[in-house]
């Protein structure tokens, strides 16, 4: 797993959480 992948996952989670 790359850091970029994790970053995208975090952003998606944040968007879904909003």
Secondary structure, 3 states (H helix, E strand, C coil): CCHHHHHHHHHHHHHHHC
